[in-house]
Structures are given as structure tokens and as C-alpha cells.
């Protein structure tokens, strides 16, 4: 469970995307059945559209207390609070065989990220209102902690190294 009650699912490697989707669908249906039995529901999306910041409850895990302290140190803790407690995402992991292979994959993913955001992270409603921002999830993530979020500049160069990836500044 993530900070704001979001569920994190990690799958075993799959031979192809079809197998991965079938497995994930089975898991999500099982979790939805449990949630229904508890009188709650799963929400698929990129951000909770109706909650206010004061409605968000963080999971009682020690690492989230450290996260809250870190977000407060940035001076923009309300934005960090929204990012950590109200946003949802689908994440993928790509293995690589070499530095060159990693470079090609990261470059493609960084270039494709704005398209994926437009297609899947559409969250134009916040606190029940439409305010002109088409993806509040992207808005929050791109602003709350520039040291951890956004484009990795060397990724678009075509010659990124492992060192560039681990030390992008």
C-alpha cells in the first residue's frame, strides 16, 4: 500500500504484453472483489478527483513519516502532500542488457512520456472542479520535487551513460 492508500502491484516477468495484461486483470479483479466485500471500491485513474487535501490520510508506515518531513523541507508540502496521497499511476520496469541498451530504452521512454501522460494521466478534475489543467497528476509531479521528477536531460542526447542516469545534475 502506498502513502495515500494506493495499491502497488508488482508482477513477475512476462513473455509478452498480452500475458502481462491477463495476469494483471486477474489480480485487479481479485482485489476488487475483496474491496467490494469491505464496502469500498477500486478507482482506476491518475488522481482522486473529489478529495480535498485535508481528506487524505497517509498509511501509517515509518517511511511515509520521513517522506512528509522531506516534503515539508522543500517548502511546498501541500503540493507534495497532494502528489503522495492523491495521485495514482501505472509503472513499468524495463531490463537492459548493456549501457547502450539502457540508453536506447530510456531515450525512447523519456520521449514517449508526454504522449503517455496525455493518453493515460488525464486528470482534469480536482476537488470536484474543472480548472483548465488537463493533468493534475502531471502538474503536481513536474513541480513538487525537481530533483526527483521531470526529464533526465542526458536521456535525450543519445549517449547517456550509467553515470549520467544515476547523477543527472
Steps between C-alpha positions, in 0.01 A plus 500: 500500500628841404483820705141600421354150486595436139573138424830400348514181299819338379479218251743230410669545163278404207586367156283765333260784566188284451604264778585790728164667443311175561684442828447857615130485413459186714674664795300823471171305484599305812588820688176665382303206637667536841442877493132447421469265796642777719249753367754694296610515138809531285542816297703475183650824386779742555361710784218494751263759352289603798717482814633812665851499650359486852304184407815308410633258759851363473569135571666461842842389376827642635632581151198724435572702815850558358340589166276760665803653675687509168204661320470761775872580457432588135270780612219377278356233726139542389597420141710207623209384713274502193761317295554230759145449615275569204682396184498155344707348223598194307871435505708267289852369532719423202809284534804579292791295374766770476557873539413549133177299542410707811570820307268403212217392734520802732518737202187344347314508833590863573391602150173305533415623853307812389287286267429245774413783737256647249337161440492352850563765766208717403374636830321828429286490815641599839292538813194457278585793273631541146756780504667471158792277599464183292721282720526596864713190554759625250468856635579383855780258411681743272505772767520353847860371499710596197797300636301176464251569222492610141715426198850362542688741267768250389227251402421688180865538396530150359818434696387472862718290730421317824673784681285761322189311608602470864638858519289706256601845636 
